[in-house]
Amino acid sequence: MEIILKSSSTNKKINVDNSIISIQTLDKKIINNLVNDYGIIQIDYCDNYFIGETVLEEINLYNKYPNISLVSELLKIFNLDDKFLDRSISSLSLTEKIYLNIIRNISSDEKIIFFKNIFLGLDLKNIKMIIKLINFLKENSYIIFYCSDDVNNLYKYSDFSIVANKNIIEFDKTDSIYTNVEFLIEYDFDIPTLSYITYKAYKEKNVKLFYSKDVRDIIKDIYKHV
């Protein structure tokens, strides 16, 4: 699928398919373009406004013809059983409301999803739940965009990345974007911690470490060079 990213200064065509794509930008036009021009479902973690009395009623009100088999799969991912559908919304915890917000949005058959700050406020256990969900969607031919205030989450969980500001817009494999630390510094983008450690080791100590998304690999590599 070809998508045109519209920034404040330039446009860029990208081809995406069955991918997880992170976005680092303060340019709201890019996000608005994706949502409005391509009918992308935007899931905002902060959206906890519900009009139904029960979970199932909320899903049915949100989507006239929800994909119930998909809903069942989503419940399994979040370690919930079918009894969750009969729960009153007033009885749900904050985390369960976050899950319901996600489920009601994905219960349609739209195949492009944008998660807005989806990791915000979640602990490690629930972050893993969200990653499990995103990988499930990818395996089922969805295209997933997401943004995060934490650049480490952008680096760690995506296949491709978009970085954009008023001067530049780039799209490439995540490893290529976030291991090009000098580019990120030059254009004032946030830099993942592990990429920066690897970069500084070479610049300041002339130690050539491998770039990795896993801190354990970095530590092993450091020991090899000490």
Contacts in CASP RR format, 6 or more apart in sequence:
PFRMAT RR
TARGET T0000
AUTHOR 0000-0000-0000
METHOD contacts of the structure
MODEL  1
MEIILKSSSTNKKINVDNSIISIQTLDKKIINNLVNDYGIIQIDYCDNYF
IGETVLEEINLYNKYPNISLVSELLKIFNLDDKFLDRSISSLSLTEKIYL
NIIRNISSDEKIIFFKNIFLGLDLKNIKMIIKLINFLKENSYIIFYCSDD
VNNLYKYSDFSIVANKNIIEFDKTDSIYTNVEFLIEYDFDIPTLSYITYK
AYKEKNVKLFYSKDVRDIIKDIYKHV
1 15 0 8 1.000
1 16 0 8 1.000
1 17 0 8 1.000
1 143 0 8 1.000
2 13 0 8 1.000
2 14 0 8 1.000
2 15 0 8 1.000
3 13 0 8 1.000
3 14 0 8 1.000
3 15 0 8 1.000
3 16 0 8 1.000
3 34 0 8 1.000
3 38 0 8 1.000
4 11 0 8 1.000
4 12 0 8 1.000
4 13 0 8 1.000
4 14 0 8 1.000
4 33 0 8 1.000
4 37 0 8 1.000
5 11 0 8 1.000
5 12 0 8 1.000
5 13 0 8 1.000
5 14 0 8 1.000
5 30 0 8 1.000
5 33 0 8 1.000
5 34 0 8 1.000
5 162 0 8 1.000
5 164 0 8 1.000
5 169 0 8 1.000
5 171 0 8 1.000
6 29 0 8 1.000
6 30 0 8 1.000
6 33 0 8 1.000
6 37 0 8 1.000
7 25 0 8 1.000
7 27 0 8 1.000
7 29 0 8 1.000
7 30 0 8 1.000
7 164 0 8 1.000
7 166 0 8 1.000
7 169 0 8 1.000
8 27 0 8 1.000
8 29 0 8 1.000
8 166 0 8 1.000
9 166 0 8 1.000
9 167 0 8 1.000
9 168 0 8 1.000
9 169 0 8 1.000
10 169 0 8 1.000
12 169 0 8 1.000
12 171 0 8 1.000
14 162 0 8 1.000
14 171 0 8 1.000
16 143 0 8 1.000
16 160 0 8 1.000
17 143 0 8 1.000
18 138 0 8 1.000
18 141 0 8 1.000
18 142 0 8 1.000
18 143 0 8 1.000
19 138 0 8 1.000
19 143 0 8 1.000
19 144 0 8 1.000
19 159 0 8 1.000
19 160 0 8 1.000
20 134 0 8 1.000
20 135 0 8 1.000
20 138 0 8 1.000
20 144 0 8 1.000
20 146 0 8 1.000
20 157 0 8 1.000
20 158 0 8 1.000
20 159 0 8 1.000
20 160 0 8 1.000
21 143 0 8 1.000
21 144 0 8 1.000
21 145 0 8 1.000
21 146 0 8 1.000
21 158 0 8 1.000
21 159 0 8 1.000
21 160 0 8 1.000
21 161 0 8 1.000
21 162 0 8 1.000
22 145 0 8 1.000
22 146 0 8 1.000
22 147 0 8 1.000
22 148 0 8 1.000
22 153 0 8 1.000
22 154 0 8 1.000
22 155 0 8 1.000
22 157 0 8 1.000
22 158 0 8 1.000
22 160 0 8 1.000
22 161 0 8 1.000
22 162 0 8 1.000
22 174 0 8 1.000
23 30 0 8 1.000
23 31 0 8 1.000
23 145 0 8 1.000
23 146 0 8 1.000
23 147 0 8 1.000
23 154 0 8 1.000
23 161 0 8 1.000
23 162 0 8 1.000
23 164 0 8 1.000
24 147 0 8 1.000
24 151 0 8 1.000
24 154 0 8 1.000
24 161 0 8 1.000
24 162 0 8 1.000
24 163 0 8 1.000
24 164 0 8 1.000
24 189 0 8 1.000
24 190 0 8 1.000
25 31 0 8 1.000
25 147 0 8 1.000
25 162 0 8 1.000
25 163 0 8 1.000
25 164 0 8 1.000
25 165 0 8 1.000
25 169 0 8 1.000
26 165 0 8 1.000
27 164 0 8 1.000
27 165 0 8 1.000
27 166 0 8 1.000
30 162 0 8 1.000
30 164 0 8 1.000
30 169 0 8 1.000
31 114 0 8 1.000
31 116 0 8 1.000
31 147 0 8 1.000
34 40 0 8 1.000
34 114 0 8 1.000
34 145 0 8 1.000
35 42 0 8 1.000
35 114 0 8 1.000
38 112 0 8 1.000
39 110 0 8 1.000
39 112 0 8 1.000
40 110 0 8 1.000
40 112 0 8 1.000
40 113 0 8 1.000
40 114 0 8 1.000
40 145 0 8 1.000
41 105 0 8 1.000
41 106 0 8 1.000
41 108 0 8 1.000
41 110 0 8 1.000
41 112 0 8 1.000
41 113 0 8 1.000
41 114 0 8 1.000
42 114 0 8 1.000
42 116 0 8 1.000
43 101 0 8 1.000
43 102 0 8 1.000
43 105 0 8 1.000
43 106 0 8 1.000
43 113 0 8 1.000
43 114 0 8 1.000
43 115 0 8 1.000
43 116 0 8 1.000
43 118 0 8 1.000
44 101 0 8 1.000
44 116 0 8 1.000
44 117 0 8 1.000
45 98 0 8 1.000
45 101 0 8 1.000
45 115 0 8 1.000
45 116 0 8 1.000
45 117 0 8 1.000
45 118 0 8 1.000
45 119 0 8 1.000
45 120 0 8 1.000
45 121 0 8 1.000
46 117 0 8 1.000
46 120 0 8 1.000
47 101 0 8 1.000
48 94 0 8 1.000
48 97 0 8 1.000
48 98 0 8 1.000
48 101 0 8 1.000
50 58 0 8 1.000
50 89 0 8 1.000
50 97 0 8 1.000
50 100 0 8 1.000
51 58 0 8 1.000
51 61 0 8 1.000
52 58 0 8 1.000
52 61 0 8 1.000
52 89 0 8 1.000
53 88 0 8 1.000
53 89 0 8 1.000
54 85 0 8 1.000
54 86 0 8 1.000
54 87 0 8 1.000
54 88 0 8 1.000
54 89 0 8 1.000
55 84 0 8 1.000
55 85 0 8 1.000
55 86 0 8 1.000
55 87 0 8 1.000
55 89 0 8 1.000
55 92 0 8 1.000
55 100 0 8 1.000
56 85 0 8 1.000
56 86 0 8 1.000
58 89 0 8 1.000
58 100 0 8 1.000
58 104 0 8 1.000
59 66 0 8 1.000
59 71 0 8 1.000
59 85 0 8 1.000
59 100 0 8 1.000
59 103 0 8 1.000
59 104 0 8 1.000
59 107 0 8 1.000
60 66 0 8 1.000
62 104 0 8 1.000
62 105 0 8 1.000
62 107 0 8 1.000
63 104 0 8 1.000
63 107 0 8 1.000
63 108 0 8 1.000
65 108 0 8 1.000
66 104 0 8 1.000
66 107 0 8 1.000
66 108 0 8 1.000
67 107 0 8 1.000
67 108 0 8 1.000
67 109 0 8 1.000
70 106 0 8 1.000
70 107 0 8 1.000
70 109 0 8 1.000
71 85 0 8 1.000
71 103 0 8 1.000
71 107 0 8 1.000
72 82 0 8 1.000
73 136 0 8 1.000
74 102 0 8 1.000
74 103 0 8 1.000
74 106 0 8 1.000
74 107 0 8 1.000
74 133 0 8 1.000
75 81 0 8 1.000
75 82 0 8 1.000
75 84 0 8 1.000
75 85 0 8 1.000
75 103 0 8 1.000
77 129 0 8 1.000
77 132 0 8 1.000
77 133 0 8 1.000
77 136 0 8 1.000
78 99 0 8 1.000
78 103 0 8 1.000
78 129 0 8 1.000
78 133 0 8 1.000
79 129 0 8 1.000
80 96 0 8 1.000
80 99 0 8 1.000
84 96 0 8 1.000
87 96 0 8 1.000
89 97 0 8 1.000
89 100 0 8 1.000
92 100 0 8 1.000
95 122 0 8 1.000
95 126 0 8 1.000
98 122 0 8 1.000
98 126 0 8 1.000
102 133 0 8 1.000
105 113 0 8 1.000
106 113 0 8 1.000
106 137 0 8 1.000
111 141 0 8 1.000
111 142 0 8 1.000
111 143 0 8 1.000
112 142 0 8 1.000
112 143 0 8 1.000
112 144 0 8 1.000
112 145 0 8 1.000
113 137 0 8 1.000
113 142 0 8 1.000
113 143 0 8 1.000
113 144 0 8 1.000
113 145 0 8 1.000
114 144 0 8 1.000
114 145 0 8 1.000
114 146 0 8 1.000
115 130 0 8 1.000
115 134 0 8 1.000
115 144 0 8 1.000
115 145 0 8 1.000
115 146 0 8 1.000
115 147 0 8 1.000
116 146 0 8 1.000
116 147 0 8 1.000
117 147 0 8 1.000
117 148 0 8 1.000
117 149 0 8 1.000
118 130 0 8 1.000
118 146 0 8 1.000
118 148 0 8 1.000
119 127 0 8 1.000
119 130 0 8 1.000
119 148 0 8 1.000
119 150 0 8 1.000
119 153 0 8 1.000
120 148 0 8 1.000
120 149 0 8 1.000
122 130 0 8 1.000
127 153 0 8 1.000
131 157 0 8 1.000
134 144 0 8 1.000
134 146 0 8 1.000
134 157 0 8 1.000
137 144 0 8 1.000
138 144 0 8 1.000
146 154 0 8 1.000
146 157 0 8 1.000
146 158 0 8 1.000
147 154 0 8 1.000
148 154 0 8 1.000
151 178 0 8 1.000
151 189 0 8 1.000
151 190 0 8 1.000
151 191 0 8 1.000
151 192 0 8 1.000
152 192 0 8 1.000
152 193 0 8 1.000
152 194 0 8 1.000
154 161 0 8 1.000
154 174 0 8 1.000
154 178 0 8 1.000
154 190 0 8 1.000
154 192 0 8 1.000
155 161 0 8 1.000
155 174 0 8 1.000
155 178 0 8 1.000
155 192 0 8 1.000
155 194 0 8 1.000
155 195 0 8 1.000
155 213 0 8 1.000
156 192 0 8 1.000
156 213 0 8 1.000
158 174 0 8 1.000
159 173 0 8 1.000
159 174 0 8 1.000
160 171 0 8 1.000
160 172 0 8 1.000
160 173 0 8 1.000
160 174 0 8 1.000
161 171 0 8 1.000
161 172 0 8 1.000
161 173 0 8 1.000
161 174 0 8 1.000
161 177 0 8 1.000
161 178 0 8 1.000
162 169 0 8 1.000
162 170 0 8 1.000
162 171 0 8 1.000
163 169 0 8 1.000
163 170 0 8 1.000
163 177 0 8 1.000
163 184 0 8 1.000
163 187 0 8 1.000
163 189 0 8 1.000
164 170 0 8 1.000
165 187 0 8 1.000
165 188 0 8 1.000
165 189 0 8 1.000
167 187 0 8 1.000
168 187 0 8 1.000
170 177 0 8 1.000
170 183 0 8 1.000
175 211 0 8 1.000
177 184 0 8 1.000
178 184 0 8 1.000
178 191 0 8 1.000
178 192 0 8 1.000
178 195 0 8 1.000
179 195 0 8 1.000
179 198 0 8 1.000
179 211 0 8 1.000
181 191 0 8 1.000
181 195 0 8 1.000
181 196 0 8 1.000
181 198 0 8 1.000
181 199 0 8 1.000
182 199 0 8 1.000
183 189 0 8 1.000
184 190 0 8 1.000
184 191 0 8 1.000
184 195 0 8 1.000
185 191 0 8 1.000
191 199 0 8 1.000
194 211 0 8 1.000
194 212 0 8 1.000
194 213 0 8 1.000
194 215 0 8 1.000
194 218 0 8 1.000
195 211 0 8 1.000
197 209 0 8 1.000
197 218 0 8 1.000
198 209 0 8 1.000
198 210 0 8 1.000
198 211 0 8 1.000
198 212 0 8 1.000
198 218 0 8 1.000
201 207 0 8 1.000
201 208 0 8 1.000
201 209 0 8 1.000
201 222 0 8 1.000
202 208 0 8 1.000
202 209 0 8 1.000
207 222 0 8 1.000
207 225 0 8 1.000
208 225 0 8 1.000
209 218 0 8 1.000
209 221 0 8 1.000
209 222 0 8 1.000
209 225 0 8 1.000
210 217 0 8 1.000
210 218 0 8 1.000
210 221 0 8 1.000
212 218 0 8 1.000
212 221 0 8 1.000
END
